[in-house]
Amino acid sequence: MWSAGGRAYDEVSQGIAEGIRHCVMRLDPGADERILDIATGTGLTARHIGLSGATVTGVDIADGLLEAARGLSEEEGLSIDWQLGDAENLPFDDASFDAATSTFGIMFATNQEAAVSELARVVRPGGRIAIAAWLPDSTAVELRKVVAPFMSAPPPSPPPSPFNWGEPDWIKDALGPYFELGHEEGELTHRLTSAESAWRIYLDGFGPIRLTSQALDAEGRAKLEAAFKDWMGQFSTDLGIALTYQYLITIGVRK
C-alpha cells in the first residue's frame, strides 16, 4: 500500500515537513552519531538528519518508497544507507544505534508491541529516540474518517489504533520500561493552492488514498474525490488551503 505513492509521496512528506523538522530539532543529532530512521518513507527525515553529518540509515517496508529515497538523497548529495526492513523485525544488531527516529511512521506498525521491542533493542543504553505521531483527536484522524467509508471492510480483529502513539499515557506504558520519556505537542500547517491541488497530491502520492481510489468504480471514485474536496474546503483561506495537523513529539533516553 505505502509503495503505491512512489516518489510522489515525497510531496506529501514535504507538506508535513514542519513537524519533521521539529522532531529532528528535538533529537539534536550529532555529527559523530549513528542514527536510524524507522519507516523512513521517501527519507525526508533521514535527509534532514544527514545534514548534521551523522551516519544515517533509513529503513522501510515499502521498496517503492526506498527507491525514491535513494534517488532523492543522491540528488541532494547525501550518503545515506537505505535498507528494506520491517519496524516489527529490524535487520540490525542489538544496541547498534546512538539514536532512532520515526516521524508519522512506526505508529502504523500492525504489531505495536513488537515495534516497541525492536525500537528499544537497536538503541544503545544512553541512546535516544525521537518519535512524531498524530494526536488521537487530530485532523489526521478526521481525514481517515473521510476515506474510511470507501475502503475495504476492516478485518474481523483489526490491529490497535496507530494513534495510540500520540497518547502520552499509552507511550508511558509501552515505552516507559525502556526509556526515560518527555513529550511536546505541536501543530503544523500544510499549505496548498486549492482543494483540487490537495486532491491531486494525495491521490498521486498517498498510498492509502491512491489504492482506495483505484479499487472503486468511476462513480465511487467521483464520490471519494467529492468527499475529500468538501472536507478540505473547511481549511480554505483567501490564499488557498491551510490544512493543520496536530501531533506529539516524544523524546526518550534508553535506560
Rosetta silent file (secondary structure, phi, psi, omega in degrees, C-alpha in Angstrom):
SEQUENCE: MWSAGGRAYDEVSQGIAEGIRHCVMRLDPGADERILDIATGTGLTARHIGLSGATVTGVDIADGLLEAARGLSEEEGLSIDWQLGDAENLPFDDASFDAATSTFGIMFATNQEAAVSELARVVRPGGRIAIAAWLPDSTAVELRKVVAPFMSAPPPSPPPSPFNWGEPDWIKDALGPYFELGHEEGELTHRLTSAESAWRIYLDGFGPIRLTSQALDAEGRAKLEAAFKDWMGQFSTDLGIALTYQYLITIGVRK
SCORE:     score description
SCORE:     0.000 S_00000001
   1 L     0.000  -48.509 -176.345    0.000    0.000    0.000 S_00000001
   2 H   -69.700  -29.879  178.903    2.653    2.513    1.006 S_00000001
   3 H   -64.524  -23.413 -171.772    4.800    1.764   -2.048 S_00000001
   4 H   -57.763  -30.706 -178.120    1.956    2.869   -4.312 S_00000001
   5 H   -75.375  -25.295 -179.768    2.812    6.551   -3.940 S_00000001
   6 H    53.376 -143.457 -177.552    6.430    6.136   -5.043 S_00000001
   7 H   -62.923  -27.557 -179.753    8.365    9.358   -5.463 S_00000001
   8 H   -62.512  -21.503  178.159    5.134   11.366   -5.397 S_00000001
   9 H   -62.772  -25.008 -178.667    4.880   10.533   -1.683 S_00000001
  10 H   -63.045  -29.327  178.119    7.722   12.985   -1.053 S_00000001
  11 H   -69.299  -34.083  173.738    5.355   15.862   -1.837 S_00000001
  12 H   -64.167  -44.872  178.731    3.053   14.616    0.932 S_00000001
  13 H   -61.309  -41.105  179.297    6.069   14.474    3.265 S_00000001
  14 H   -60.918  -31.526  179.268    7.128   17.988    2.278 S_00000001
  15 H   -66.552  -25.787  179.546    3.678   19.178    3.323 S_00000001
  16 L  -109.915   19.843 -176.078    4.287   17.966    6.890 S_00000001
  17 H   -61.251  -26.807  178.737    7.975   18.949    6.939 S_00000001
  18 H   -59.240  -43.029  177.761    7.344   21.436    9.748 S_00000001
  19 H   -70.782  -35.020  177.201    6.616   18.534   12.114 S_00000001
  20 H   -64.045  -45.699  178.619    9.561   16.540   10.775 S_00000001
  21 H   -62.802  -38.638  177.290   11.950   19.430   11.420 S_00000001
  22 H   -57.962  -46.472 -178.942   10.503   19.813   14.923 S_00000001
  23 H   -64.092  -44.483 -178.992   11.249   16.153   15.661 S_00000001
  24 H   -66.353  -38.111  178.410   14.792   16.326   14.274 S_00000001
  25 H   -62.201  -42.359  179.198   15.496   19.526   16.226 S_00000001
  26 H   -71.063  -28.497  173.483   14.434   17.877   19.479 S_00000001
  27 H   -66.504  -39.323 -179.422   16.575   14.841   18.658 S_00000001
  28 L    56.251   64.236 -176.114   19.563   17.186   18.176 S_00000001
  29 L   -66.494  144.371  177.528   21.660   14.763   16.100 S_00000001
  30 L  -103.711  151.602 -176.341   25.443   14.859   16.417 S_00000001
  31 L   -64.443  -22.553 -177.663   27.928   14.517   13.580 S_00000001
  32 L   -97.322   10.726 -174.576   29.606   11.547   15.281 S_00000001
  33 L   -99.906  153.593  172.002   26.387    9.598   15.841 S_00000001
  34 E  -104.712  120.602 -170.584   24.861    6.625   14.060 S_00000001
  35 E  -127.144  135.705  179.531   21.126    7.256   13.661 S_00000001
  36 E  -107.019  132.423  172.478   18.310    5.049   12.387 S_00000001
  37 E  -110.330  113.482 -174.222   15.136    6.413   10.791 S_00000001
  38 E   -92.711  137.036 -175.022   12.356    3.801   11.011 S_00000001
  39 L    57.525   54.103 -169.312    9.542    3.742    8.424 S_00000001
  40 L   -70.454  -19.457 -178.510   11.543    6.348    6.550 S_00000001
  41 L    63.621 -129.984  175.194    9.244    6.597    3.508 S_00000001
  42 L   -85.030    9.036  167.063   10.946    8.739    0.879 S_00000001
  43 L    83.665   20.361 -177.506   13.505    9.637    3.524 S_00000001
  44 H   -62.576  -42.457  178.213   12.783   13.279    4.284 S_00000001
  45 H   -63.829  -45.916  178.982   13.554   12.832    7.996 S_00000001
  46 H   -59.947  -39.209  179.815   16.712   10.854    7.250 S_00000001
  47 H   -67.981  -38.618  175.079   17.811   13.522    4.786 S_00000001
  48 H   -62.242  -43.945  179.241   17.293   16.279    7.374 S_00000001
  49 H   -64.408  -38.324 -179.853   19.359   14.283    9.871 S_00000001
  50 H   -59.029  -27.104  178.509   22.008   13.681    7.220 S_00000001
  51 L   -65.763  -19.539  179.545   22.621   17.428    7.009 S_00000001
  52 L   -78.177  -12.226 -175.967   24.034   17.238   10.547 S_00000001
  53 L    93.372   -2.939  178.386   26.856   14.987    9.366 S_00000001
  54 L   -65.709  157.355  173.126   25.550   11.977   11.299 S_00000001
  55 E   -85.075  115.248 -168.862   25.809    8.491    9.814 S_00000001
  56 E  -115.717  137.050  171.170   22.198    7.775    8.848 S_00000001
  57 E  -120.469  131.421  174.923   20.340    4.587    7.987 S_00000001
  58 E  -112.963  130.868 -178.925   16.772    4.696    6.682 S_00000001
  59 E  -125.924  139.719  179.395   14.644    1.554    6.827 S_00000001
  60 E  -154.150  153.722  179.308   11.191    0.965    5.379 S_00000001
  61 L   -82.837  -14.327 -174.658    8.943   -1.936    4.417 S_00000001
  62 L  -101.395  105.845 -176.719    7.960   -0.266    1.117 S_00000001
  63 H   -66.141  -28.349  177.786   10.552   -0.796   -1.592 S_00000001
  64 H   -64.852  -35.664  177.330    8.835    1.735   -3.880 S_00000001
  65 H   -74.725  -37.435  178.641    9.414    4.495   -1.344 S_00000001
  66 H   -63.935  -37.807  177.527   13.005    3.394   -0.703 S_00000001
  67 H   -60.490  -41.794  176.591   13.763    3.611   -4.429 S_00000001
  68 H   -65.719  -41.012  179.812   12.570    7.194   -4.367 S_00000001
  69 H   -59.639  -42.153  179.010   14.580    7.891   -1.190 S_00000001
  70 H   -60.085  -47.258 -179.044   17.770    6.673   -2.861 S_00000001
  71 H   -64.467  -42.724 -178.744   17.275    8.927   -5.848 S_00000001
  72 H   -65.964  -40.919 -179.701   16.383   11.985   -3.785 S_00000001
  73 H   -67.976  -37.294  176.679   19.352   11.605   -1.426 S_00000001
  74 H   -62.989  -42.087  179.329   21.743   11.209   -4.362 S_00000001
  75 H   -63.914  -29.383 -179.634   20.361   14.381   -5.938 S_00000001
  76 L   -92.332    2.731  177.555   20.940   16.212   -2.644 S_00000001
  77 L    71.036   29.142 -178.599   24.495   14.880   -2.308 S_00000001
  78 L  -107.282  138.498  177.961   23.751   12.902    0.847 S_00000001
  79 L  -101.469  102.166 -178.404   25.219    9.498    1.672 S_00000001
  80 L  -127.119  138.279  178.678   22.501    7.522    3.463 S_00000001
  81 E   -87.044  110.952 -179.601   22.227    3.765    3.883 S_00000001
  82 E  -100.502  127.169 -177.419   18.740    2.724    2.702 S_00000001
  83 E  -133.235  140.287  174.803   17.562   -0.731    3.758 S_00000001
  84 E   -78.705  127.817 -178.399   14.402   -2.737    3.248 S_00000001
  85 L  -175.471  160.102 -175.893   13.056   -3.879    6.612 S_00000001
  86 E  -102.637  132.778  177.633   10.068   -4.136    8.919 S_00000001
  87 L   -58.184  -22.289 -179.172    9.721   -1.999   12.069 S_00000001
  88 L   -88.153   -6.659 -179.868    8.484   -5.156   13.798 S_00000001
  89 E  -157.426   72.451 -172.092   11.643   -7.127   12.906 S_00000001
  90 L   -70.240  138.875 -176.917   14.519   -4.757   12.233 S_00000001
  91 L   -86.631   49.685 -176.837   17.559   -6.158   10.390 S_00000001
  92 L  -135.913  155.068  179.603   20.123   -4.661   12.807 S_00000001
  93 L   -70.935  162.129  175.655   22.192   -5.850   15.755 S_00000001
  94 L   -59.814  141.672  172.678   21.326   -5.054   19.355 S_00000001
  95 L    52.342   37.223 -174.798   22.377   -1.588   20.590 S_00000001
  96 L   -94.755   -0.707  179.946   23.783   -0.684   17.180 S_00000001
  97 E  -128.225  146.137  174.799   22.494    2.916   17.017 S_00000001
  98 E   -76.432  -25.490 -179.544   23.093    6.032   19.093 S_00000001
  99 E  -159.232  157.951  175.735   19.573    7.227   18.273 S_00000001
 100 E  -139.626  142.701  178.236   16.460    6.256   16.352 S_00000001
 101 E  -125.512  161.721  165.385   13.669    8.358   14.901 S_00000001
 102 E  -159.252  122.869 -178.344   10.302    7.798   13.296 S_00000001
 103 E  -112.217  106.630  177.949    8.064   10.575   12.041 S_00000001
 104 L    55.669   37.588 -176.120    4.466    9.512   11.490 S_00000001
 105 L  -127.355  -64.810 -177.073    5.728    6.061   10.509 S_00000001
 106 H   -58.792  -24.013  179.827    6.280    3.483   13.245 S_00000001
 107 H   -59.853  -21.851 -178.635    2.826    4.352   14.557 S_00000001
 108 H   -94.296    6.984  173.100    1.336    2.368   11.654 S_00000001
 109 L   -62.637  136.620 -177.509    3.085   -0.896   12.586 S_00000001
 110 L   -69.711  -44.806  179.800    0.455   -3.610   12.996 S_00000001
 111 L   -96.982   92.970 -174.130    2.144   -5.309   15.951 S_00000001
 112 H   -66.831  -36.599  179.042    2.810   -2.372   18.251 S_00000001
 113 H   -61.671  -43.020  178.868    4.386   -4.486   20.980 S_00000001
 114 H   -65.594  -40.607 -179.722    6.937   -5.883   18.513 S_00000001
 115 H   -63.387  -41.945  177.379    7.686   -2.403   17.116 S_00000001
 116 H   -63.071  -45.598 -178.812    8.321   -1.037   20.619 S_00000001
 117 H   -61.169  -42.166  179.915   10.547   -4.009   21.497 S_00000001
 118 H   -68.714  -39.259  176.194   12.587   -3.594   18.314 S_00000001
 119 H   -57.978  -45.857  179.688   12.947    0.145   18.836 S_00000001
 120 H   -68.300  -35.625 -175.692   14.349   -0.490   22.305 S_00000001
 121 H   -65.563  -39.221 -171.393   16.567   -3.351   21.118 S_00000001
 122 H   -87.349  -10.137 -179.768   18.507   -1.420   18.465 S_00000001
 123 E   -96.595  130.074 -177.663   19.223    1.716   20.560 S_00000001
 124 E   -68.723  156.726  172.527   22.236    1.543   22.866 S_00000001
 125 E   -55.175  132.263 -176.441   21.965    2.320   26.603 S_00000001
 126 E    85.855   -9.564  177.364   22.053    6.086   26.965 S_00000001
 127 E   -75.865  178.922 -170.389   20.964    6.497   23.352 S_00000001
 128 E  -128.457  156.723  168.129   17.892    8.459   22.283 S_00000001
 129 E  -126.203  153.192  173.719   14.646    8.140   20.386 S_00000001
 130 E  -140.060  115.158 -175.285   12.550   10.857   18.760 S_00000001
 131 E  -120.989  131.439  170.780    9.031    9.928   17.653 S_00000001
 132 E  -112.503  129.636 -178.809    6.439   12.135   15.955 S_00000001
 133 E  -143.532  147.966  178.827    2.866   10.808   15.902 S_00000001
 134 E   -68.476  142.321  175.817   -0.554   12.269   15.182 S_00000001
 135 L   -68.390  150.763 -179.188   -2.716   13.054   18.205 S_00000001
 136 L   -61.168  -21.744  178.086   -5.780   10.821   18.701 S_00000001
 137 L  -112.233   26.263 -174.537   -8.073   13.821   18.095 S_00000001
 138 L   -83.027  169.714  175.121   -6.013   15.346   15.275 S_00000001
 139 H   -60.452  -30.053  178.468   -7.021   16.358   11.784 S_00000001
 140 H   -60.483  -36.044  176.927   -5.207   13.238   10.533 S_00000001
 141 H   -68.026  -41.072  179.655   -7.871   11.133   12.264 S_00000001
 142 H   -64.390  -39.252  177.243  -10.634   13.200   10.674 S_00000001
 143 H   -63.118  -40.241  178.101   -9.112   12.712    7.218 S_00000001
 144 H   -60.988  -37.125  179.270   -9.014    8.974    7.831 S_00000001
 145 H   -67.318  -31.431  177.457  -12.732    9.064    8.662 S_00000001
 146 H   -65.686  -40.476 -175.550  -13.437   10.771    5.335 S_00000001
 147 H   -83.149  -28.663 -171.888  -11.706    7.995    3.391 S_00000001
 148 H   -53.106  -41.544 -178.105  -12.821    5.030    5.546 S_00000001
 149 H   -63.126  -17.846 -177.546  -16.305    4.564    4.004 S_00000001
 150 H   -97.437   -5.431 -177.156  -14.699    3.989    0.599 S_00000001
 151 L   -89.918  164.425  174.928  -12.140    1.433    1.812 S_00000001
 152 L   -60.982  153.335  179.193  -12.449   -2.345    2.056 S_00000001
 153 L   -60.397  139.926  179.061  -14.053   -3.633    5.238 S_00000001
 154 L   -66.732  160.035  177.612  -11.562   -3.961    8.107 S_00000001
 155 L   -64.263  159.587 -179.462  -10.547   -7.445    9.275 S_00000001
 156 L   -55.248  -35.097  177.341  -12.677   -9.098   11.991 S_00000001
 157 L  -120.139   82.895 -177.349   -9.939   -8.360   14.519 S_00000001
 158 L   -65.068  153.522  178.325   -8.423   -5.035   13.435 S_00000001
 159 L   -67.993  164.809  177.607   -4.990   -4.026   14.775 S_00000001
 160 L   -58.858  157.213 -179.317   -4.701   -1.475   17.598 S_00000001
 161 L   -63.531  131.636  175.426   -5.138    2.166   16.679 S_00000001
 162 H   -64.057  -21.271 -176.143   -1.970    3.769   15.273 S_00000001
 163 H   -78.116   -0.485  168.623   -2.972    6.927   17.102 S_00000001
 164 H   -55.110  -34.963 -176.398   -2.015    5.286   20.395 S_00000001
 165 H   -67.150  -12.426  175.460    1.464    6.659   19.646 S_00000001
 166 H   -99.421   11.158 -178.208    0.085   10.179   20.080 S_00000001
 167 L  -111.251  111.012 -175.886   -1.257    9.423   23.555 S_00000001
 168 H   -54.790  -37.927 -178.994    1.258   10.137   26.396 S_00000001
 169 H   -65.468  -40.568  177.469   -0.314    7.614   28.773 S_00000001
 170 H   -65.556  -43.556  178.519   -0.028    4.835   26.182 S_00000001
 171 H   -59.027  -42.606  179.959    3.543    5.864   25.395 S_00000001
 172 H   -60.849  -43.845 -179.086    4.399    5.768   29.099 S_00000001
 173 H   -69.242  -40.151 -173.629    3.036    2.241   29.459 S_00000001
 174 H   -81.077  -44.132 -174.249    4.568    0.926   26.222 S_00000001
 175 H  -102.561  -17.712 -176.545    7.960    2.665   26.121 S_00000001
 176 L   -56.216  -35.355  178.281    8.425    3.629   29.767 S_00000001
 177 L   -63.584  -20.063 -175.428   10.045    0.323   30.752 S_00000001
 178 L  -108.262  -27.722 -169.991   12.839    1.027   28.238 S_00000001
 179 E  -133.763  146.951  163.952   13.171    4.829   28.073 S_00000001
 180 E   -82.413  125.854 -165.353   13.071    7.960   30.214 S_00000001
 181 E  -116.480  150.593  170.533   10.436    9.968   28.347 S_00000001
 182 E  -145.148  154.303 -173.826    9.410   13.546   27.652 S_00000001
 183 E  -133.764  157.172  175.012    6.715   14.976   25.359 S_00000001
 184 E  -154.856  125.881  177.304    5.837   18.121   23.462 S_00000001
 185 E   -82.856  156.341  177.224    2.763   18.802   21.349 S_00000001
 186 E  -150.483  165.571  174.974    2.921   20.671   18.074 S_00000001
 187 E  -136.730  132.194  178.460    0.779   21.812   15.172 S_00000001
 188 E  -116.598  163.659  178.702    1.903   22.081   11.564 S_00000001
 189 E  -126.344  121.643  173.782    0.269   23.643    8.521 S_00000001
 190 E   -94.998  111.063 -176.158    0.222   22.034    5.089 S_00000001
 191 E   -97.986  128.388 -177.848   -0.344   24.918    2.659 S_00000001
 192 E  -133.558  159.501 -175.772   -1.816   24.122   -0.760 S_00000001
 193 L   -74.748  -29.797 -176.218   -3.123   26.246   -3.601 S_00000001
 194 L  -166.074  168.571  174.019   -6.598   24.687   -3.675 S_00000001
 195 H   -63.840  -33.503  177.782   -8.717   21.684   -2.723 S_00000001
 196 H   -64.433  -45.159  179.543   -8.133   20.398   -6.261 S_00000001
 197 H   -66.557  -35.013  176.239   -4.350   20.537   -5.893 S_00000001
 198 H   -61.695  -44.125  178.869   -4.661   18.829   -2.482 S_00000001
 199 H   -59.099  -45.700 -178.059   -6.659   16.026   -4.094 S_00000001
 200 H   -64.208  -41.166 -179.368   -4.046   15.522   -6.823 S_00000001
 201 H   -63.791  -46.718 -178.145   -1.165   15.440   -4.313 S_00000001
 202 H   -73.830  -34.519  178.453   -2.845   12.905   -2.034 S_00000001
 203 H   -67.398  -40.407 -178.460   -4.229   10.836   -4.912 S_00000001
 204 H   -76.275  -39.441 -167.327   -0.821   10.596   -6.584 S_00000001
 205 H  -110.632  -19.907 -174.678    1.390   10.216   -3.514 S_00000001
 206 L   -98.312  106.113 -171.832   -0.547    8.920   -0.518 S_00000001
 207 H   -48.514  -49.332 -178.766   -0.780    5.140   -0.860 S_00000001
 208 H   -57.885  -41.041  178.860   -3.995    4.563    1.150 S_00000001
 209 H   -74.244  -40.572 -179.691   -5.954    7.108   -0.900 S_00000001
 210 H   -59.192  -49.901 -177.530   -4.351    6.086   -4.186 S_00000001
 211 H   -71.776  -34.507  175.962   -5.192    2.390   -3.780 S_00000001
 212 H   -61.143  -45.335  179.312   -8.649    3.100   -2.357 S_00000001
 213 H   -62.950  -43.516 -177.964   -9.476    5.194   -5.421 S_00000001
 214 H   -63.961  -27.876 -177.978   -8.105    2.602   -7.830 S_00000001
 215 L   -81.406   -9.295 -177.413  -10.295   -0.113   -6.268 S_00000001
 216 L   -93.307  158.628  170.530  -13.514    1.872   -6.873 S_00000001
 217 L   -78.993  177.782 -174.327  -15.642    2.142   -9.979 S_00000001
 218 H   -58.712  -40.550  179.730  -16.000    5.511  -11.720 S_00000001
 219 H   -65.729  -42.840  179.241  -18.960    6.536   -9.565 S_00000001
 220 H   -64.053  -40.847  178.614  -17.164    5.572   -6.359 S_00000001
 221 H   -62.820  -40.123  178.960  -14.023    7.461   -7.353 S_00000001
 222 H   -64.966  -38.316  178.809  -16.074   10.572   -8.063 S_00000001
 223 H   -68.564  -40.488  176.533  -17.763   10.324   -4.657 S_00000001
 224 H   -61.884  -46.014  179.212  -14.417    9.871   -2.870 S_00000001
 225 H   -59.565  -44.502 -179.131  -12.987   12.889   -4.686 S_00000001
 226 H   -64.727  -40.614  179.499  -16.046   14.993   -3.816 S_00000001
 227 H   -65.348  -41.804  179.656  -15.917   13.934   -0.137 S_00000001
 228 H   -62.830  -49.057 -177.163  -12.196   14.724    0.072 S_00000001
 229 H   -66.249  -37.734  178.366  -12.551   18.156   -1.543 S_00000001
 230 H   -62.968  -44.076  178.652  -15.594   19.020    0.567 S_00000001
 231 H   -64.941  -41.643 -179.161  -13.701   18.153    3.753 S_00000001
 232 H   -64.828  -27.808 -177.003  -10.625   20.060    2.581 S_00000001
 233 H   -60.718  -24.173 -179.618  -12.747   23.137    1.905 S_00000001
 234 H   -67.178  -14.298 -179.636  -13.088   23.862    5.633 S_00000001
 235 H  -101.260   16.560 -178.408   -9.392   24.847    5.616 S_00000001
 236 E   -71.720  142.537  170.794   -9.832   27.444    2.857 S_00000001
 237 E  -127.034 -179.909  176.537   -8.356   30.912    3.188 S_00000001
 238 L   -63.830  -19.197 -174.468   -8.279   33.855    0.781 S_00000001
 239 L  -105.957   -8.334 -178.221   -4.948   32.467   -0.483 S_00000001
 240 E   148.615 -136.266  179.973   -5.699   28.748   -0.761 S_00000001
 241 E  -114.617  133.106  174.626   -5.765   25.850    1.700 S_00000001
 242 E  -125.537   87.700 -174.837   -4.099   25.909    5.126 S_00000001
 243 E   -88.188  118.909 -178.363   -4.569   22.374    6.476 S_00000001
 244 E   -98.756  142.542  175.279   -3.474   21.995   10.084 S_00000001
 245 E  -126.950  140.234  179.885   -2.338   18.746   11.719 S_00000001
 246 E  -109.423  139.278 -172.783   -1.771   18.223   15.455 S_00000001
 247 E  -147.680  168.523  178.023    0.944   15.889   16.702 S_00000001
 248 E  -121.601  130.988  170.363    3.014   14.729   19.657 S_00000001
 249 E   -98.832  128.428  174.437    6.830   14.616   19.830 S_00000001
 250 E  -116.240  125.426  173.956    8.212   12.000   22.215 S_00000001
 251 E  -111.279  133.652  179.684   11.875   12.069   23.206 S_00000001
 252 E  -134.567  147.603  174.442   13.301    9.122   25.133 S_00000001
 253 E  -114.442  125.525 -175.848   16.676    8.180   26.638 S_00000001
 254 E   -65.634  129.494  179.068   17.432    4.468   26.716 S_00000001
 255 L   -73.838    0.000    0.000   17.740    3.067   30.232 S_00000001
